[in-house]
Amino acid sequence: MDLCEQSPSYIRAIAPYQPGKPISELAREMGLDERKIIKLASNENPLGVSPKAKAAIRKALKEVGRYPDGNAFDLRAALSRRYGVPQECIVVGNGSNDLLELVAGAFLAPGRAAVYSQHAFAVYPLATEARGARGIVVPAKNYGHDLAAMLAAITPETRVVFIANPNNPTGTLLRGGELEAFLSAAPRDVAVVIDEAYTEYLPPEVRYDSVAWLKRHRNLVVTRTFSKAYGLAGLRVGFALMHADVADLLNRVRQPFNVNSLALAAATAALADRSFVAESTKLNRSGMRRLEQGFRSLGLEFIPSYANFLSFRVPQAGAVYEKLLRQGVIVRPVAGYGMPDHLRVTVGLPAENERFLKALRTVLDD
């Protein structure tokens, strides 16, 4: 019998995650100049890295010959001060994806289940299926989470509910009152993960304090990342806030030294650079308005977004994606999310947004 057939059937059934196409790959495939390619596919911060984070990376370089702090003391201390949560309630990860995997590793197994929405982040089914657990996919409501239906979908075997807010790839948002009502109604023996990777982009009028809910809901896990507004996507560092007993479980399945020393130093410094985050969110708001205006002028439907990207409907989305690649513009197809007639574009710098809209118009007129 073939070696690979010895792998559990639930592992062999997993569809691998498909990341956004790198600039270097497109340059090789189509013979394009890397300097003339723009990537608006992976929801990265177009401003790059915080100056404070850059300085911290340079300082930390001299210690890369040693293992990082496996307990992430400095970063957890900074997060504790920022959010008023004890350090024992904080777990750090290799990006927030790692934290989603840790939750799955702590609570899921064959014979158990996780609930998540249609059109939600691809890591939820990946983390669930890798544990041999069953994924319960709840139909979306206007491309977003239907919390009433998700609550009704919870079964006795359910151990985790994943909620992305704002959601990726649709950008939809649940209001704070809706989320807390769900928490109050959900069984206390089910972990409710609120994935807030894009929370820094929320305008003040729709912000809510999920951290305050931790005192009332022992089963709540809030995950966040430094990959988006903080500009550290290449270093892979995220964190999660939760009850100390839940954190203890996650630390039992967490890999030793799961966050490298440069990432720890950069994240600690980035957390203190509020002006950089403010500049990033301001740029995002203006860029979002410009893209919305551009889609309207092209007669294209889009899903209003509270994140740093927009998903838009376009005829023959796959063909449009390929034609944009030939023009040196990388966006993200989302057919794998059950949205074959949509593409997702990240808000870029003003010149990048204009380049994308010009290329899109050219493609649609072709």
C-alpha positions, -999 to 999 in steps of 0.1 A, spaced: 0 0 0 12 35 -8 27 54 21 4 84 16 -26 62 19 -16 56 55 -24 92 63 -59 96 79 -86 101 53 -96 134 68 -61 147 62 -60 136 26 -94 152 21 -81 187 30 -79 213 3 -47 232 8 -48 269 16 -41 290 -15 -22 322 -6 -21 354 -28 3 351 -57 37 366 -48 52 394 -69 83 373 -77 62 344 -89 42 366 -113 74 382 -126 89 347 -134 57 334 -150 50 363 -173 84 379 -177 74 411 -160 95 436 -142 90 431 -104 92 469 -99 62 474 -121 40 449 -104 15 458 -77 2 433 -52 -33 440 -38 -41 404 -29 -32 396 7 -46 425 27 -11 438 37 -5 473 50 7 494 20 27 516 43 49 487 53 65 485 87 63 509 116 95 529 121 96 518 157 92 482 147 121 486 122 143 500 149 134 471 173 142 446 146 177 461 140 184 460 177 172 424 181 194 412 152 224 407 174 205 380 194 192 359 165 218 332 174 198 325 206 164 310 210 136 336 215 118 340 248 94 310 246 70 328 270 70 361 251 73 380 284 79 415 270 51 413 244 26 397 268 35 424 294 29 452 268 -4 436 257 -14 432 294 -9 469 299 -27 479 267 -58 457 273 -59 454 311 -58 416 309 -35 395 331 -5 380 313 -17 345 321 -48 352 299 -26 360 269 -12 335 243 10 346 214 12 328 181 29 326 147 2 349 133 -34 347 144 -37 316 122 -15 298 147 -39 307 175 -69 294 156 -50 262 151 -42 261 189 -79 264 197 -87 236 174 -59 215 188 -71 221 224 -108 214 218 -114 194 185 -109 158 177 -127 130 157 -164 129 169 -164 166 177 -175 196 156 -169 233 149 -195 258 136 -185 286 111 -201 306 84 -202 302 47 -178 327 31 -157 329 63 -119 326 67 -104 295 51 -84 286 82 -115 276 101 -123 245 80 -86 237 77 -80 237 114 -112 217 120 -106 191 93 -70 186 104 -83 173 137 -107 149 122 -136 170 135 -168 178 115 -173 213 101 -208 227 104 -211 254 77 -240 278 83 -253 296 52 -243 333 51 -268 361 54 -260 389 30 -224 376 27 -220 378 65 -226 357 96 -262 347 105 -257 344 143 -292 331 149 -286 303 124 -252 296 139 -266 294 174 -292 269 161 -265 249 144 -246 241 176 -250 204 185 -239 184 215 -207 175 197 -198 211 189 -168 224 208 -158 255 189 -176 283 171 -155 305 148 -167 341 141 -146 365 119 -154 402 126 -149 419 103 -152 389 81 -126 379 55 -131 378 25 -164 398 25 -156 426 49 -190 424 67 -194 434 103 -215 422 133 -224 449 158 -211 444 194 -246 439 208 -253 411 184 -220 394 194 -225 397 231 -261 384 228 -247 354 210 -221 348 237 -248 349 264 -270 324 245 -242 300 235 -235 269 256 -208 276 282 -189 244 272 -184 257 236 -154 279 229 -165 310 209 -136 325 189 -140 360 177 -113 366 151 -106 403 150 -77 405 125 -91 437 111 -105 454 142 -81 483 140 -97 495 108 -132 499 124 -145 535 125 -152 547 160 -190 546 157 -190 508 153 -163 498 177 -171 476 206 -151 463 236 -149 425 232 -120 424 258 -144 436 285 -166 405 278 -138 382 289 -148 387 326 -184 376 319 -177 348 293 -152 322 303 -156 305 269 -146 335 249 -114 337 229 -105 369 211 -78 366 184 -59 395 168 -29 400 146 1 423 139 -1 414 102 -26 440 91 -27 475 105 6 470 123 23 460 90 42 429 102 27 403 79 62 389 70 71 382 106 39 363 116 29 373 150 -6 374 166 -21 371 201 -53 359 218 -70 370 249 -90 344 270 -96 330 305 -65 318 322 -76 282 322 -82 282 285 -48 299 279 -33 270 299 -48 245 275 -36 264 245 -1 266 259 -1 228 263 -5 223 225 16 254 215 49 246 199 80 258 219 94 291 205 65 295 181 72 332 176 107 342 166 127 369 184 125 395 156 88 392 155 85 395 193 106 426 193 89 442 164 54 435 177 62 449 211 75 481 195 46 483 169 21 481 197 34 513 211 34 531 177 -2 544 178 5 572 153 15 546 127 -17 527 132 -37 559 130 -20 568 97 -26 534 84 -63 535 92 -67 570 78 -50 559 45 -73 529 44 -105 550 48 -96 573 19 -84 544 -3 -117 526 4 -137 556 -7 -117 558 -39 -122 521 -47 -159 523 -40 -162 553 -63 -143 535 -89 -165 504 -88 -196 526 -90 -182 544 -121 -176 509 -137 -211 497 -128 -198 469 -106 -214 456 -74 -193 454 -43 -198 443 -7 -195 472 17 -164 465 38 -152 474 73 -117 459 67 -89 469 44 -102 452 13 -132 451 -10 -148 421 -27 -165 430 -59 -187 411 -84 -175 410 -120 -185 389 -150 -161 360 -157 -141 367 -125 -115 341 -133 -107 355 -167 -106 391 -153 -81 379 -127 -58 364 -153 -60 395 -175 -51 417 -145 -21 395 -139 -9 402 -174 -11 439 -166 10 434 -135 -18 438 -110 -24 410 -85 -58 407 -68 -73 377 -51 -98 353 -66 -123 340 -39 -139 311 -57 -126 289 -30 -148 308 -6 -179 299 -26 -178 332 -44 -168 324 -80 -182 356 -94 -162 378 -71 -126 391 -67 -111 407 -36 -88 437 -38 -67 452 -9 -67 489 -4 -33 501 -15 -14 534 -18 -33 561 -38 -11 554 -69 -17 516 -66 -55 521 -63 -55 542 -94 -33 517 -113 -57 489 -103 -88 508 -114 -72 518 -147 -62 482 -153 -96 469 -144 -113 494 -168 -90 483 -196 -97 446 -189 -135 452 -189 -134 472 -221 -113 446 -238 
